[in-house]
């Protein structure tokens, strides 16, 4: 009988030790913390597509001339070369063989530039100077902020702190105290997709000319909204 009692005692202690190893935190609380902010974009990426065209009384306007004029427009409003880059060529290579063709179905070369603006005012200044016949498209590709990585870091920190604060007062509501953090799940990274207010730069040239001056000066980009949520598990004690 004594041997049986000793075996049961050892089995109970071994079982308890194993249980503690399997689940060292028998009581936990799972909470969500969040943080958000709005920032004004200071990196506005625009794609401008230029294409050769026939000018009445002159003939075909060569792409080299169109490119030269466009880059001149950029410099005239103070845009440095470092923020203007070639995005793509279409119907064009280093040997424009189609220029030797005299048929009406000859190809028309086009080129797309990407320009990084830091405000919409400069963007509007460029639109005002563009050759309407040569400009095939003017598209706002995306918007961001030069310090968006710092904003993301701070928001994640704030979200974790918010989760801890929430866990603390929820634990106190049931007479418990918040213990150490068991797990913290970081939110996934993503590129924010800001939405835009109407801008002179993303409407047609005809609409631009018809727009009242007061409206041109009042429209701009809306803020980029950033929000992060973290899942945190804390032990209760």
N, C-alpha and C positions, 0 to 999 in steps of 0.2 A: 504493500500500500504506500509505503514511504517512497519507494522508487517511482511509483506512478505519479505521486505528487511532485517529485523533483522533475520528472520528465515534462509534466504539464506546466510547471513553473518556467522551465527553460524554453518550452515551446511558446509560451505566452510572451516572454521577453524577446525571443528571437523574432516573433511575429510583429511585436510593437516596433522593434528596431527596423525591421524591413519596411513596415508601413511608413515610418518616419523618413526612411531613405527614398521611398517611392513618392511620397507627398510631404515634403518638409513644410508646406504651407497649407494646412488643412482649412484655414479660413482666409479667403481673399475677397477683394472687391474689384470689379472691372468697371472702369470709368472712361469717358471720352472727354478730351480737352480740345478746345478750338481757339483759333486766333485769326483775325482777318484785318486787312487794311486796303486802302486805295492809293495808287500812285499815279502821278501824271507821266505818261510815256515821254522819254527823251530820245528814243531811237525809233524812228518811223521809216520803214523800208518800203520804197516805192519802185515798181518796175515800169520803165518807160520804153515802149516799143516804137521804133522809127522804121519807115519803109519808103523805098523809092516810089516816085509817082511821076505822072506826066503833067507838066505845067503848060498851060495854054500859051502858045506863041514861043515857047522855049524848047519844049521837048522833055525828055526824061531827065529828072533830077537825080544825079548820081549819089549813091550812098555815101561816098567819101565826103562830098560837099555837105550832105545832111548831117553826118557825124561831126564834121568840123564846126558847123553852125551850132549844133546842140552843145558840144563841149564849151563853145564860146559863151553860150547862154549861161551855162553852169558857173563859169568863172566870173561872168559879169555880176552875178548876185553873191559872190563870195564863197562859193562851194569849193573846197579843196579837192584835188585829184584823188586823195586817199579815200574819199567817201563815194566815189563814182567808179563802178566796175562793170565789166561786160558780163551780162547774164547768159546771153545766147546769141548765136547767129542763125538765121533761117534763110535758105536759098542762097547761101553765100559761102565761098571759100577763097583761098588765097589766089586762085586763078579764075577770075570771073569770065568764063568762056562764053556765057550767054550774051555778054555785051556785044559780041561780034555778030550775033544773029539779028536779022532785020525783020523777022516775022512778027506779027502782032501778038503772038502768044509767048513772047519772051518772058523769062522769069524776072521778078522784081525782088531784089534783095532786101532783107530787113535785119535789124539788130535790136537787141533788148539790153538796156542798161539797168543796173540796180543802184539806187541812190539812198544813202542813209541820212535822213534829216533829223535834226534835234528839236524842231518845232514846225508847226503847220504854216507859219508865216513864210518861211523860206520856200516851202513847197508851193504856196500860192504865187510867190514871185516867179518861180520857174514856169508855172503854168501860163502866166501872163506873157511869157516870152517865146513859148514854143511855136513852131511852125505847125499850123493846124492841118495842113495837107500831108505833112510828113509824119505826124504823130498818129500812129495807129491805135495805141492803147496807153493808158496811164492808170495803173492799178496799185492800190495800197496792198502790199503783200502781207505785212505783219507789223506789229508794234511791240516794243519792249522797253526796258529801262537798263541803263548802263550799270546800275548797282542792284539788279534784281536778285542776284545770288545772296547778297547781304540781307535783303528784305526777307527772303525765304528762310534764311538761318534764324533771324530774330523771331519770325512768326512761329517756327517750330519750337523754339525755346519757350515762347509765351504759351504755346499750346500745351506743352508738358507741364509747365507751372500751373496752368488752369486745371489740368487733370488732377494734379496733386491737391490743389485747393478744394476741388469738388469732392475728391475722395475723402478728404479730412472731415468736411462738415457732414457728409453722408454717414461716415463711420460714427461720428459723435451722436448722430440722431438715434443710433441703436445702442449707445453706450459702449462703443468700441473706440480704439485708437488706431490711427493709420500707422502701419509698419513700413518696412522697406519695400522698394519697388521690385516686383518679380519680373515683369516684362514691360517693355515699351515698344510699340510698333510704330515705326516711322512711316509717315505718309509717302506715297509714291510721288516722284517728280513729274511735272507736266509743264507744257508751255501754255501760258494763259492766252486766251483768245479774246482780246478786248473788242468791244463793239464801238462803233464810231458814230459821232454826230455828223450831220451833213456838212461836207466841206467843199469849198470851191474846187479843190484839187481832185475830187472824185466824181465830178459831174461833167457833162459834155461841155465843149467850148461854147456852144450856142446857149446852153442854160447858164453858163458862167456870165456871159455878156448880159443876159436878161436879169440876173440876180441883183437886187438892190444893194447898194454899197453898205448899208447898215447891217444887212444879213451876212455879207461877206466877212465883216469884222467881228461878228458875234459867234460864228460857228467854230467848233474845234473838236478835237478828240475827247472822248470821255475817258475817265480814269480807268486804269487797269485794276481789276479787283483780284486780290490774292487771298486765299483762305486755306488753312491747313487744319486737319483734325488728326489727333493721335489717340490710339488706344493704349491704355496703361492698366496694368494689374498690380495692385498693392496688397501686401499681407495685412491682416488684421491682428491686433494684439490686445 
